[in-house]
Amino acid sequence: MNDSLLNCLTASLYAVAGLVLWRRLLRGKISTGAMRYTIIAVGLTAVFLHALILRGDLWLEAGLNLAFTNAASLIAWAVAVLFLLTTLCKRIDNLGIVIMPLAALAVVAAWIWPGAHVLSPKGTTAQATHIIISLLAYGLLSLTAVQSLLLLAQEGQLKQRHFSAFMRALPPLQTMERLMFQLMGLGFVLLTLTLISGAFFSEQLFGQPFRFTHHVILSVFAWIVFAALLLGHWRFGWRGRPAIRWTLGGFALLLLAYFGTKLVLELILGR
């Protein structure tokens, strides 16, 4: 299968899965039984094909190519995998209406605008472990952010006493909020491990001493936001709209920490 066909097929499968979920939720229908497993199967096929694309785009003879669009594609793949695995045991199908189309866009962007930013000539086990943990952290916190957006919309309709078919298909507000904090807690633990490994093993991981770069500072600020929110939720019962705003604020910092700095360095400054 040539690259163009593989990219088109992968993006199409992601888009189809997202569209089917979107249409069913708009009609107030929850995907169950054969339909639910068909959507999951389409999604799993998409992430398998996406993995084949990433293998060719990321692992070059010169080293690991983590250019801006490649990195976005890799994180989108990790988020999609986490979503599909989680939805097997928790009913979070609704998150797919955002995650699947974004994954399709990431595939198309990496295909149309490929870049070259080789991380290192030889990847080590420590480096691979650090990357995997950081991807899982970004993935879980991305799911948290999507969940918070749906929760915000659900809360808004509840206050207005206007319930669309889409909102009636979502789980109860308390269930949605509990899932948001569960995803956030797991993502926070992995983000903590990412920061610790990056700080103490920087020379082993990246071949240079640890430095307080924009990426590190913004990541630490994001960690502080999530830590404060989780502590406030556990100790003082913080919830509702303020908790959602804190969640989105922390995730925005995390996006700026990685994609913001890569965008400026690679696409604007050309480094």
Secondary structure, DSSP 8 states (H G I E B T S, - for coil): --HHHHHHHHHHHHHHHHHHHHHHHHTT----HHHHHHHHHHHHHHHHHHHHHHHHHHEETTEEB--HHHHHHHHHHHHHHHHHHHHTTS--GGGHHHHHHHHHHHHHHHHHS----B--SS--HHHHHHHHHHHHHHHHHHHHHHHHHHHHHHHHHHHHT---HHHHTS--HHHHHHHHHHHHHHHHHHHHHHHHHHHHSHHHHHSS-----HHHHHHHHHHHHHHHHHHHHHHH---HHHHHHHHHHHHHHHHIIIIIHHIIIIIIS--
